[in-house]
Amino acid sequence: MSKRIDYAELDWGAPNQTDGAPRSFLFDDVYFSGDGAAESRHVFLAGNDLPARFSGARHFTIGELGFGTGLNFLTAWSAWSTTKKPAGARLHFLSVEKSPFRIDDLEKAHAAWPDLAANASRLREAMPPAFSGTHQMDFGDGVSLTLLYGDALPLLQNAEASIDAWFLDGFSPAKNPEMWRPELMTQLAQLSSPGATFATFTVAGAVRRALEGAGFEPEKQTGYGRKREMLAGCLADAPTQHSTRAPWFDTRPAVPLDRSTRITIIGAGIAGASLAHALRGAGYSPAIYEADGPASGASGNAAGLIMPRLDVGDTPAGRFHAAAYMHSIRLLSEMPKGVFNACGVERLATSEKEQARQARLLENDAMPAGWMTKTDNGVLYSQGGVVNPARLVATLIADTPIVNARVITIEKTQTGWRLKTTKGIRETDLLIIANAHDAKWFVQMRGLPLSGSAGQIDWFPEAQTPETAFAFGPYAAPAPGGGLVIGATYAPVSIGTIPRFSPEATESNVAAVAKMLPGLAASLDPNASQARVAIRCTTPDRLPIAGPVPDWGFYAGAYDGLRTGRKSEYPRASVLPGLFALTGLGSRGLVTAPLCAALIAAEVSGGPAPVEADVAEALHPARFYIRDLKRNR
């Protein structure tokens, strides 16, 4: 099943359209009329009592049906930016769109609002490709945008957010009744925070009844321009927050953490660096504990490959990997020169089985248009490339304080966590363990099935530098420092092992390249290699671990009935308060860590999740324990 979605087909010269507004061919309705921006401010901002509510908000989340031109987002962003509010306040904007605009169409539409031009340009640069699912962008000044591409109801049923104000801006109910049906209004209520409001341009009776049935109290207000009336209102009662997660995975904190919360990250590899970056973007000021310096483990290799691991079929794991790749490409596009070489990665078809798999991926449109193309020998990921891991880690860490000390033990206190380190005792409110396989040194993490795999890469500084990277199980890629990097070996290791490189591993890497790229391998002298070996941290299902650490004692008692398949109203999960983990990244951490870090930052801050609920379940630290219970192990 294709994950690609269609762009909006527009008529820019429809009869009686004198204001230059585009009309949808599919719904035969305009995206805006007249001034557009003035109507947006009247209906959606004033209708939700914004920006007055912005002035006292430390964080505020707007939900929208129908992103269209992005006009409502731009007017909300403008109002937020010019409103005096608490320091470090954050605005989240979540919007659903089935048929996004092409970038050139957005530019044409945005020309109608010159006062919004600066932010409109930033929006166009950040827009994701037309690919179904969740796409999250951080604009760096306290404003984030989460776009849900596809059909509204299933997307919102699988979304995680707490909405303070709704902008209901789908096409006319007469033209697009699906966007106004009662089930969708009920879902809006379930995603709403206490006191949530809504506003919409329509006063259609069916819409009013659907809102009332969902628990909203709509009232008619003065409309804009020729529209005499509009609807606005709020939830009649406090909403019943509803999570689609299974109870043992339902662990999103009920209350966002204050921005003054002391946050400590253990580990300064790609996991810790990504967390530092995501948490700073959410308004926090984390600190990192790292004994050996940034990127001292696998994140310190001479080069790292940026390419997706794609699954055939629509699975949470497959959607995670596709989303993680697109998220990383967006992040890397913002990096300074020298961090990322977008040279493309060609995945060679090494067998008939791999050829068949690639054919199915292409047939199912497993990537956005132009992101995965057929070649004579495999497929090319043209947005992929090679990253300088150490530079990436340093850029993500930025000015985050690093304490050069090893954390020996961690202990729960009444208010947070106490860290015993080689430089004394530290107290913190929130602790995130992101030190790869060394996480198992902590007793609280020993319920997680983490294992280690040593991998050696070989750098040949004087070798021919290919224009494109190649992957075929192992890989061969242009090194950021010049020459060629090849790798990597796999050798299981136990916790505490000190990895060492070997000539035999170099010969193995050269032989692997010679099998697929004999011309490239012919010039490699094993004696000229600069080898490096590091330990990857892996999990049984090859997915990362990202989320709160479970209270294993609670799980053992509360969910024991799963052993026998007992049907029951199981309680909501209990976790160790203030303890999170990001580990088990395997060999794809450079691609997967940024999205995992964004997920944790969203859970901590209360912002919209950057992935669907079932994807968050697939990454949850408790998943292995629950699987074993269900298998009666």
Secondary structure, DSSP 8 states (H G I E B T S, - for coil): ---B-----EETT-TT--S---EETTTTEES--TTSHHHHIIIIIGGGTTTTTGGG-SEEEEEEE--TTSHHHHHHHHHHHHS---TT-EEEEEEEESS---HHHHHHHHTT-GGGHHHHHHHHHH---SBSEEEEEE-SSSEEEEEEES-HHHHHHT----EEEEEE--S-TTT-GGGG-HHHHHHHHHTEEEEEEEEES---HHHHHHHHHTTEEEEEEE-STT--EEEEEEESS-------S-GGG----SS---TT--EEEE--SHHHHHHHHHHHHTT---EEE-SS-TT-SGGGSS-EEE-----SSS-HHHHHHHHHHHHHHHHHTTS-TTSEE---EEEE--SHHHHHHHHHHHHTT-S-TTSSEE-SSEEEETT-EEE-HHHHHHHHHTT--EE---EEEEEE-SSSEEEEETTEEEEESEEEE--GGGGGGSGGGTTS--EEEEEEEEEETTS---SSEEESSSEEEE-TTSSEEEE---EEE-TT------HHHHHHHHHHHHHH-HHHHTT--GGG-EEEEEEEEE-TTS--EEEEEE-HHHHHHHTGGGGGT---------EEEEEEEEE--GGGHHHHHHHHHHHHHHHHHT---SS-HHHHHHH-TTHHHHHHHHTT-
